[in-house]
Amino acid sequence: MANVKTLICCVGNLLMMDEGFGPYMAKVLTDRETALKHVDEAHADQLMSMFVADETGLEAGERIPVLDAGTMGMGLVPWIRDYDRIIVIDIIDCKNPDIAPGSVFTLTPAEMADNTVMHSLHDLRVVDVIGNAALAGYEADFTCICVQAGCYEPPDFYIGLTDEVSAAVPVVLGALMEALGM
């Protein structure tokens, strides 16, 4: 898999508390100061040597690009076209009181679909975007690393994560390294 073009796609809305976990993870992976809030210096340096914000335009074979996808929806199709493997980082809501906020799962897009946080009928699930991209002939291998949300519908816009979801960052980093085969 040495020549496989891989993208880390961090999905979410920063203004909706835990819904901003994906974009926050994009910062953890590409900003040393943010990484240091969750890992020691050696691990932060390792992250900085492995990942780069997608807008830098580095060629494949260098650091792995990280896309802060926000709430792009169908805007993700060009990345599906351009990459062989995409690892999505997002929150989910399992709707199960036995699953604690901050619990981490590695899922397929289909498994993630039933637990996707939807704020309106206008939202698209990752699995819907993948299906639409496939209709255009674009396909990639997907892995979804998901965290059970604590709060994703604050009464007012709020930038920040609940303590439980923030504490999941090192576990998500481990799941990401495993998904990358490291």
MOFEN-V98326 format. One record per backbone hydrogen bond with DSSP energy under -1.0 kcal/mol. NH is the residue of the N-H (numbers start at 1). CO is the residue of the C=O. E is the energy in kcal/mol with one decimal. If there is no record, write none. Layout:
BEGIN
nh->[NH;NH]
co->[CO;CO]
e->[E;E]
END
This chain:
BEGIN
nh->[4;7;8;9;10;11;12;16;17;18;19;20;21;24;25;26;27;28;29;30;31;35;36;37;38;39;44;45;46;47;48;49;50;51;52;54;56;57;62;64;66;67;69;69;72;75;76;77;80;81;82;83;84;85;86;87;88;89;90;92;93;99;102;103;105;107;112;113;115;116;123;129;130;131;132;133;134;135;137;138;141;143;144;145;146;147;148;149;158;166;167;169;172;173;174;175;176;177;178;179;180;181;182]
co->[1;85;65;87;67;89;70;13;158;151;16;17;18;20;21;22;23;24;25;26;27;31;32;34;35;35;40;41;42;43;44;45;46;47;64;66;53;54;59;50;52;8;10;67;69;72;73;74;76;77;78;79;5;5;141;7;143;9;145;147;115;96;148;100;146;144;108;109;112;113;120;125;126;127;128;129;130;131;134;133;84;86;107;88;105;90;103;92;15;162;163;166;168;169;170;171;172;173;174;175;176;178;177]
e->[-1.6;-2.1;-2.5;-3.0;-3.1;-2.5;-2.8;-1.9;-2.4;-2.5;-2.0;-2.2;-2.2;-2.2;-2.6;-1.8;-1.5;-2.2;-2.4;-1.0;-2.5;-2.4;-2.4;-1.3;-2.3;-2.0;-2.5;-2.7;-1.9;-2.4;-2.3;-1.7;-1.2;-2.5;-2.1;-3.0;-1.8;-1.7;-1.4;-3.4;-2.6;-3.4;-1.9;-1.4;-1.9;-1.9;-2.1;-1.8;-1.8;-2.2;-1.8;-1.4;-1.7;-2.3;-2.8;-2.7;-2.8;-2.5;-1.9;-2.4;-3.0;-2.1;-2.9;-2.0;-2.9;-3.3;-2.4;-1.8;-1.7;-1.1;-1.4;-1.9;-2.5;-2.2;-2.3;-2.5;-2.3;-1.5;-1.6;-2.6;-3.3;-1.8;-2.7;-3.5;-3.2;-1.6;-2.8;-2.7;-2.3;-2.6;-2.3;-1.6;-2.6;-2.5;-2.0;-2.4;-2.6;-2.4;-2.2;-2.4;-1.9;-1.3;-3.1]
END
